[in-house]
Amino acid sequence: VPDLAAEQRWRKYLAAANPREVRSVLAVPFLAEGGAKAALNLYCPEPYGFSGESILLAEGFAQHASRSLRLALRIAQLTDSRNDLSAALASRTVIDLAAGAIMGQSRCSQETAMAILKSASSSRNIKLREVAATVVASISADSTVTTHFEA
């Protein structure tokens, strides 16, 4: 926006902007992935405050920053996926141990033991892994369960 005083498109923004401090705005979008949206916004106290050269520099910076942003988002997604997988593996270990305990005590199949756990979970409205942890804690001197997946 070369001159906010002459701008007609964003009336609410213009009403919130201080015309004595901001007279021109340069907004350059970042090229993000997966629906993420971001922009580099630059403000100038003078109208027509951005030359062609400064616009090219801002676009170049935004292009480089976009790469960094995409990498940071990808790393965050992979970290979340790893954490979810670790939690799932830990939950699965507790559930398998509880099923084994039920199999040993009830002399039943794994399928029947899982049905017992699921029934207890459903009737008590408690997550399956919590019911399983209670079963494991009830037969173990140490209620903490670790997996070989943990670092």
Biotite code that builds the C-alpha atoms (Angstrom):
import biotite.structure as struc

atoms = struc.array([
    struc.Atom([0.000, 0.000, 0.000], chain_id="A", res_id=1, res_name="VAL", atom_name="CA", element="C"),
    struc.Atom([1.920, 3.042, -1.172], chain_id="A", res_id=2, res_name="PRO", atom_name="CA", element="C"),
    struc.Atom([-0.097, 5.596, 0.836], chain_id="A", res_id=3, res_name="ASP", atom_name="CA", element="C"),
    struc.Atom([-2.466, 4.628, 3.646], chain_id="A", res_id=4, res_name="LEU", atom_name="CA", element="C"),
    struc.Atom([-4.057, 8.079, 3.520], chain_id="A", res_id=5, res_name="ALA", atom_name="CA", element="C"),
    struc.Atom([-5.334, 7.344, 0.015], chain_id="A", res_id=6, res_name="ALA", atom_name="CA", element="C"),
    struc.Atom([-6.260, 3.681, 0.654], chain_id="A", res_id=7, res_name="GLU", atom_name="CA", element="C"),
    struc.Atom([-9.946, 2.671, 0.533], chain_id="A", res_id=8, res_name="GLN", atom_name="CA", element="C"),
    struc.Atom([-9.862, -1.148, 0.795], chain_id="A", res_id=9, res_name="ARG", atom_name="CA", element="C"),
    struc.Atom([-9.256, -1.909, 4.477], chain_id="A", res_id=10, res_name="TRP", atom_name="CA", element="C"),
    struc.Atom([-11.223, 0.638, 6.453], chain_id="A", res_id=11, res_name="ARG", atom_name="CA", element="C"),
    struc.Atom([-11.039, -1.188, 9.818], chain_id="A", res_id=12, res_name="LYS", atom_name="CA", element="C"),
    struc.Atom([-7.285, -1.596, 9.505], chain_id="A", res_id=13, res_name="TYR", atom_name="CA", element="C"),
    struc.Atom([-6.886, 2.023, 8.469], chain_id="A", res_id=14, res_name="LEU", atom_name="CA", element="C"),
    struc.Atom([-8.940, 3.144, 11.458], chain_id="A", res_id=15, res_name="ALA", atom_name="CA", element="C"),
    struc.Atom([-6.650, 1.137, 13.778], chain_id="A", res_id=16, res_name="ALA", atom_name="CA", element="C"),
    struc.Atom([-3.381, 2.233, 12.140], chain_id="A", res_id=17, res_name="ALA", atom_name="CA", element="C"),
    struc.Atom([-1.842, 5.437, 13.387], chain_id="A", res_id=18, res_name="ASN", atom_name="CA", element="C"),
    struc.Atom([-1.471, 7.632, 10.265], chain_id="A", res_id=19, res_name="PRO", atom_name="CA", element="C"),
    struc.Atom([1.279, 9.661, 11.927], chain_id="A", res_id=20, res_name="ARG", atom_name="CA", element="C"),
    struc.Atom([3.409, 6.532, 12.398], chain_id="A", res_id=21, res_name="GLU", atom_name="CA", element="C"),
    struc.Atom([2.516, 4.418, 9.347], chain_id="A", res_id=22, res_name="VAL", atom_name="CA", element="C"),
    struc.Atom([1.937, 5.833, 5.881], chain_id="A", res_id=23, res_name="ARG", atom_name="CA", element="C"),
    struc.Atom([2.977, 2.946, 3.612], chain_id="A", res_id=24, res_name="SER", atom_name="CA", element="C"),
    struc.Atom([2.959, -0.823, 3.993], chain_id="A", res_id=25, res_name="VAL", atom_name="CA", element="C"),
    struc.Atom([4.751, -3.573, 2.112], chain_id="A", res_id=26, res_name="LEU", atom_name="CA", element="C"),
    struc.Atom([3.398, -7.095, 2.666], chain_id="A", res_id=27, res_name="ALA", atom_name="CA", element="C"),
    struc.Atom([5.248, -9.998, 1.051], chain_id="A", res_id=28, res_name="VAL", atom_name="CA", element="C"),
    struc.Atom([3.741, -13.499, 1.454], chain_id="A", res_id=29, res_name="PRO", atom_name="CA", element="C"),
    struc.Atom([5.804, -16.425, 2.648], chain_id="A", res_id=30, res_name="PHE", atom_name="CA", element="C"),
    struc.Atom([5.504, -19.564, 0.539], chain_id="A", res_id=31, res_name="LEU", atom_name="CA", element="C"),
    struc.Atom([4.345, -22.018, 3.200], chain_id="A", res_id=32, res_name="ALA", atom_name="CA", element="C"),
    struc.Atom([2.910, -25.531, 2.889], chain_id="A", res_id=33, res_name="GLU", atom_name="CA", element="C"),
    struc.Atom([-0.093, -27.327, 4.285], chain_id="A", res_id=34, res_name="GLY", atom_name="CA", element="C"),
    struc.Atom([-2.404, -24.355, 4.603], chain_id="A", res_id=35, res_name="GLY", atom_name="CA", element="C"),
    struc.Atom([-0.012, -22.325, 6.739], chain_id="A", res_id=36, res_name="ALA", atom_name="CA", element="C"),
    struc.Atom([-0.101, -18.641, 5.925], chain_id="A", res_id=37, res_name="LYS", atom_name="CA", element="C"),
    struc.Atom([2.433, -15.989, 6.870], chain_id="A", res_id=38, res_name="ALA", atom_name="CA", element="C"),
    struc.Atom([3.753, -12.735, 5.491], chain_id="A", res_id=39, res_name="ALA", atom_name="CA", element="C"),
    struc.Atom([6.602, -10.335, 5.986], chain_id="A", res_id=40, res_name="LEU", atom_name="CA", element="C"),
    struc.Atom([5.020, -6.958, 6.767], chain_id="A", res_id=41, res_name="ASN", atom_name="CA", element="C"),
    struc.Atom([7.111, -3.815, 6.574], chain_id="A", res_id=42, res_name="LEU", atom_name="CA", element="C"),
    struc.Atom([5.909, -0.371, 7.616], chain_id="A", res_id=43, res_name="TYR", atom_name="CA", element="C"),
    struc.Atom([7.203, 3.076, 6.713], chain_id="A", res_id=44, res_name="CYS", atom_name="CA", element="C"),
    struc.Atom([6.305, 6.470, 8.220], chain_id="A", res_id=45, res_name="PRO", atom_name="CA", element="C"),
    struc.Atom([6.508, 8.087, 4.757], chain_id="A", res_id=46, res_name="GLU", atom_name="CA", element="C"),
    struc.Atom([4.094, 7.632, 1.847], chain_id="A", res_id=47, res_name="PRO", atom_name="CA", element="C"),
    struc.Atom([5.606, 5.705, -1.075], chain_id="A", res_id=48, res_name="TYR", atom_name="CA", element="C"),
    struc.Atom([8.276, 4.517, 1.344], chain_id="A", res_id=49, res_name="GLY", atom_name="CA", element="C"),
    struc.Atom([9.301, 1.418, -0.590], chain_id="A", res_id=50, res_name="PHE", atom_name="CA", element="C"),
    struc.Atom([11.349, 1.669, -3.764], chain_id="A", res_id=51, res_name="SER", atom_name="CA", element="C"),
    struc.Atom([11.488, -1.040, -6.416], chain_id="A", res_id=52, res_name="GLY", atom_name="CA", element="C"),
    struc.Atom([14.858, -2.119, -5.027], chain_id="A", res_id=53, res_name="GLU", atom_name="CA", element="C"),
    struc.Atom([13.544, -2.398, -1.457], chain_id="A", res_id=54, res_name="SER", atom_name="CA", element="C"),
    struc.Atom([10.573, -4.430, -2.710], chain_id="A", res_id=55, res_name="ILE", atom_name="CA", element="C"),
    struc.Atom([12.933, -6.844, -4.499], chain_id="A", res_id=56, res_name="LEU", atom_name="CA", element="C"),
    struc.Atom([15.068, -7.140, -1.349], chain_id="A", res_id=57, res_name="LEU", atom_name="CA", element="C"),
    struc.Atom([11.979, -7.844, 0.766], chain_id="A", res_id=58, res_name="ALA", atom_name="CA", element="C"),
    struc.Atom([10.783, -10.479, -1.722], chain_id="A", res_id=59, res_name="GLU", atom_name="CA", element="C"),
    struc.Atom([14.218, -12.143, -1.664], chain_id="A", res_id=60, res_name="GLY", atom_name="CA", element="C"),
    struc.Atom([14.256, -12.141, 2.130], chain_id="A", res_id=61, res_name="PHE", atom_name="CA", element="C"),
    struc.Atom([10.728, -13.578, 2.245], chain_id="A", res_id=62, res_name="ALA", atom_name="CA", element="C"),
    struc.Atom([11.762, -16.329, -0.176], chain_id="A", res_id=63, res_name="GLN", atom_name="CA", element="C"),
    struc.Atom([14.686, -17.329, 2.057], chain_id="A", res_id=64, res_name="HIS", atom_name="CA", element="C"),
    struc.Atom([12.569, -17.022, 5.193], chain_id="A", res_id=65, res_name="ALA", atom_name="CA", element="C"),
    struc.Atom([9.891, -19.187, 3.545], chain_id="A", res_id=66, res_name="SER", atom_name="CA", element="C"),
    struc.Atom([12.382, -22.017, 3.199], chain_id="A", res_id=67, res_name="ARG", atom_name="CA", element="C"),
    struc.Atom([13.286, -21.729, 6.869], chain_id="A", res_id=68, res_name="SER", atom_name="CA", element="C"),
    struc.Atom([9.627, -21.579, 7.866], chain_id="A", res_id=69, res_name="LEU", atom_name="CA", element="C"),
    struc.Atom([8.790, -24.671, 5.800], chain_id="A", res_id=70, res_name="ARG", atom_name="CA", element="C"),
    struc.Atom([11.705, -26.535, 7.372], chain_id="A", res_id=71, res_name="LEU", atom_name="CA", element="C"),
    struc.Atom([10.669, -25.484, 10.889], chain_id="A", res_id=72, res_name="ALA", atom_name="CA", element="C"),
    struc.Atom([7.074, -26.574, 10.234], chain_id="A", res_id=73, res_name="LEU", atom_name="CA", element="C"),
    struc.Atom([8.243, -29.924, 8.843], chain_id="A", res_id=74, res_name="ARG", atom_name="CA", element="C"),
    struc.Atom([10.486, -30.504, 11.871], chain_id="A", res_id=75, res_name="ILE", atom_name="CA", element="C"),
    struc.Atom([7.571, -29.657, 14.190], chain_id="A", res_id=76, res_name="ALA", atom_name="CA", element="C"),
    struc.Atom([5.292, -32.086, 12.323], chain_id="A", res_id=77, res_name="GLN", atom_name="CA", element="C"),
    struc.Atom([7.884, -34.862, 12.491], chain_id="A", res_id=78, res_name="LEU", atom_name="CA", element="C"),
    struc.Atom([8.457, -34.204, 16.196], chain_id="A", res_id=79, res_name="THR", atom_name="CA", element="C"),
    struc.Atom([4.714, -34.411, 16.845], chain_id="A", res_id=80, res_name="ASP", atom_name="CA", element="C"),
    struc.Atom([4.488, -37.645, 14.846], chain_id="A", res_id=81, res_name="SER", atom_name="CA", element="C"),
    struc.Atom([7.409, -39.155, 16.754], chain_id="A", res_id=82, res_name="ARG", atom_name="CA", element="C"),
    struc.Atom([5.864, -38.175, 20.093], chain_id="A", res_id=83, res_name="ASN", atom_name="CA", element="C"),
    struc.Atom([2.492, -39.625, 19.066], chain_id="A", res_id=84, res_name="ASP", atom_name="CA", element="C"),
    struc.Atom([4.153, -42.864, 17.983], chain_id="A", res_id=85, res_name="LEU", atom_name="CA", element="C"),
    struc.Atom([6.117, -43.122, 21.235], chain_id="A", res_id=86, res_name="SER", atom_name="CA", element="C"),
    struc.Atom([2.927, -42.574, 23.249], chain_id="A", res_id=87, res_name="ALA", atom_name="CA", element="C"),
    struc.Atom([1.110, -45.194, 21.179], chain_id="A", res_id=88, res_name="ALA", atom_name="CA", element="C"),
    struc.Atom([3.915, -47.722, 21.682], chain_id="A", res_id=89, res_name="LEU", atom_name="CA", element="C"),
    struc.Atom([3.973, -47.072, 25.426], chain_id="A", res_id=90, res_name="ALA", atom_name="CA", element="C"),
    struc.Atom([0.181, -47.458, 25.617], chain_id="A", res_id=91, res_name="SER", atom_name="CA", element="C"),
    struc.Atom([0.344, -50.629, 23.577], chain_id="A", res_id=92, res_name="ARG", atom_name="CA", element="C"),
    struc.Atom([2.943, -52.110, 25.938], chain_id="A", res_id=93, res_name="THR", atom_name="CA", element="C"),
    struc.Atom([0.770, -51.476, 28.995], chain_id="A", res_id=94, res_name="VAL", atom_name="CA", element="C"),
    struc.Atom([-2.275, -52.898, 27.230], chain_id="A", res_id=95, res_name="ILE", atom_name="CA", element="C"),
    struc.Atom([-0.372, -56.013, 26.145], chain_id="A", res_id=96, res_name="ASP", atom_name="CA", element="C"),
    struc.Atom([0.977, -56.549, 29.671], chain_id="A", res_id=97, res_name="LEU", atom_name="CA", element="C"),
    struc.Atom([-2.528, -56.211, 31.130], chain_id="A", res_id=98, res_name="ALA", atom_name="CA", element="C"),
    struc.Atom([-3.918, -58.642, 28.565], chain_id="A", res_id=99, res_name="ALA", atom_name="CA", element="C"),
    struc.Atom([-1.159, -61.099, 29.479], chain_id="A", res_id=100, res_name="GLY", atom_name="CA", element="C"),
    struc.Atom([-1.986, -60.763, 33.176], chain_id="A", res_id=101, res_name="ALA", atom_name="CA", element="C"),
    struc.Atom([-5.667, -61.391, 32.502], chain_id="A", res_id=102, res_name="ILE", atom_name="CA", element="C"),
    struc.Atom([-4.786, -64.379, 30.319], chain_id="A", res_id=103, res_name="MET", atom_name="CA", element="C"),
    struc.Atom([-2.663, -65.830, 33.120], chain_id="A", res_id=104, res_name="GLY", atom_name="CA", element="C"),
    struc.Atom([-5.241, -65.262, 35.836], chain_id="A", res_id=105, res_name="GLN", atom_name="CA", element="C"),
    struc.Atom([-8.311, -66.275, 33.826], chain_id="A", res_id=106, res_name="SER", atom_name="CA", element="C"),
    struc.Atom([-6.717, -68.925, 31.643], chain_id="A", res_id=107, res_name="ARG", atom_name="CA", element="C"),
    struc.Atom([-8.283, -67.315, 28.565], chain_id="A", res_id=108, res_name="CYS", atom_name="CA", element="C"),
    struc.Atom([-7.192, -66.325, 25.069], chain_id="A", res_id=109, res_name="SER", atom_name="CA", element="C"),
    struc.Atom([-5.673, -63.000, 24.164], chain_id="A", res_id=110, res_name="GLN", atom_name="CA", element="C"),
    struc.Atom([-8.852, -62.118, 22.319], chain_id="A", res_id=111, res_name="GLU", atom_name="CA", element="C"),
    struc.Atom([-10.938, -62.761, 25.438], chain_id="A", res_id=112, res_name="THR", atom_name="CA", element="C"),
    struc.Atom([-8.508, -60.807, 27.622], chain_id="A", res_id=113, res_name="ALA", atom_name="CA", element="C"),
    struc.Atom([-8.727, -57.824, 25.260], chain_id="A", res_id=114, res_name="MET", atom_name="CA", element="C"),
    struc.Atom([-12.524, -58.085, 25.296], chain_id="A", res_id=115, res_name="ALA", atom_name="CA", element="C"),
    struc.Atom([-12.430, -57.954, 29.120], chain_id="A", res_id=116, res_name="ILE", atom_name="CA", element="C"),
    struc.Atom([-10.210, -54.855, 29.055], chain_id="A", res_id=117, res_name="LEU", atom_name="CA", element="C"),
    struc.Atom([-12.384, -53.148, 26.446], chain_id="A", res_id=118, res_name="LYS", atom_name="CA", element="C"),
    struc.Atom([-15.542, -53.966, 28.374], chain_id="A", res_id=119, res_name="SER", atom_name="CA", element="C"),
    struc.Atom([-14.068, -52.531, 31.591], chain_id="A", res_id=120, res_name="ALA", atom_name="CA", element="C"),
    struc.Atom([-12.953, -49.435, 29.706], chain_id="A", res_id=121, res_name="SER", atom_name="CA", element="C"),
    struc.Atom([-16.359, -48.924, 28.133], chain_id="A", res_id=122, res_name="SER", atom_name="CA", element="C"),
    struc.Atom([-18.454, -49.603, 31.241], chain_id="A", res_id=123, res_name="SER", atom_name="CA", element="C"),
    struc.Atom([-16.313, -47.300, 33.405], chain_id="A", res_id=124, res_name="ARG", atom_name="CA", element="C"),
    struc.Atom([-15.847, -44.671, 30.681], chain_id="A", res_id=125, res_name="ASN", atom_name="CA", element="C"),
    struc.Atom([-12.082, -44.798, 31.213], chain_id="A", res_id=126, res_name="ILE", atom_name="CA", element="C"),
    struc.Atom([-9.468, -44.966, 28.486], chain_id="A", res_id=127, res_name="LYS", atom_name="CA", element="C"),
    struc.Atom([-8.265, -48.464, 27.677], chain_id="A", res_id=128, res_name="LEU", atom_name="CA", element="C"),
    struc.Atom([-4.641, -47.649, 28.548], chain_id="A", res_id=129, res_name="ARG", atom_name="CA", element="C"),
    struc.Atom([-5.730, -46.371, 31.990], chain_id="A", res_id=130, res_name="GLU", atom_name="CA", element="C"),
    struc.Atom([-7.668, -49.562, 32.717], chain_id="A", res_id=131, res_name="VAL", atom_name="CA", element="C"),
    struc.Atom([-4.650, -51.559, 31.547], chain_id="A", res_id=132, res_name="ALA", atom_name="CA", element="C"),
    struc.Atom([-2.313, -49.517, 33.775], chain_id="A", res_id=133, res_name="ALA", atom_name="CA", element="C"),
    struc.Atom([-4.584, -50.241, 36.748], chain_id="A", res_id=134, res_name="THR", atom_name="CA", element="C"),
    struc.Atom([-4.465, -53.979, 36.006], chain_id="A", res_id=135, res_name="VAL", atom_name="CA", element="C"),
    struc.Atom([-0.664, -53.932, 35.712], chain_id="A", res_id=136, res_name="VAL", atom_name="CA", element="C"),
    struc.Atom([-0.323, -51.870, 38.912], chain_id="A", res_id=137, res_name="ALA", atom_name="CA", element="C"),
    struc.Atom([-2.548, -54.318, 40.796], chain_id="A", res_id=138, res_name="SER", atom_name="CA", element="C"),
    struc.Atom([-0.212, -57.252, 40.100], chain_id="A", res_id=139, res_name="ILE", atom_name="CA", element="C"),
    struc.Atom([3.133, -55.505, 40.152], chain_id="A", res_id=140, res_name="SER", atom_name="CA", element="C"),
    struc.Atom([5.257, -54.194, 43.010], chain_id="A", res_id=141, res_name="ALA", atom_name="CA", element="C"),
    struc.Atom([6.364, -51.403, 40.653], chain_id="A", res_id=142, res_name="ASP", atom_name="CA", element="C"),
    struc.Atom([3.446, -49.684, 38.919], chain_id="A", res_id=143, res_name="SER", atom_name="CA", element="C"),
    struc.Atom([5.641, -47.904, 36.379], chain_id="A", res_id=144, res_name="THR", atom_name="CA", element="C"),
    struc.Atom([5.894, -49.606, 33.037], chain_id="A", res_id=145, res_name="VAL", atom_name="CA", element="C"),
    struc.Atom([8.756, -48.840, 30.721], chain_id="A", res_id=146, res_name="THR", atom_name="CA", element="C"),
    struc.Atom([9.285, -49.969, 27.186], chain_id="A", res_id=147, res_name="THR", atom_name="CA", element="C"),
    struc.Atom([12.440, -50.780, 25.307], chain_id="A", res_id=148, res_name="HIS", atom_name="CA", element="C"),
    struc.Atom([11.449, -47.918, 22.964], chain_id="A", res_id=149, res_name="PHE", atom_name="CA", element="C"),
    struc.Atom([12.191, -45.277, 25.596], chain_id="A", res_id=150, res_name="GLU", atom_name="CA", element="C"),
    struc.Atom([15.529, -43.483, 25.357], chain_id="A", res_id=151, res_name="ALA", atom_name="CA", element="C"),
])
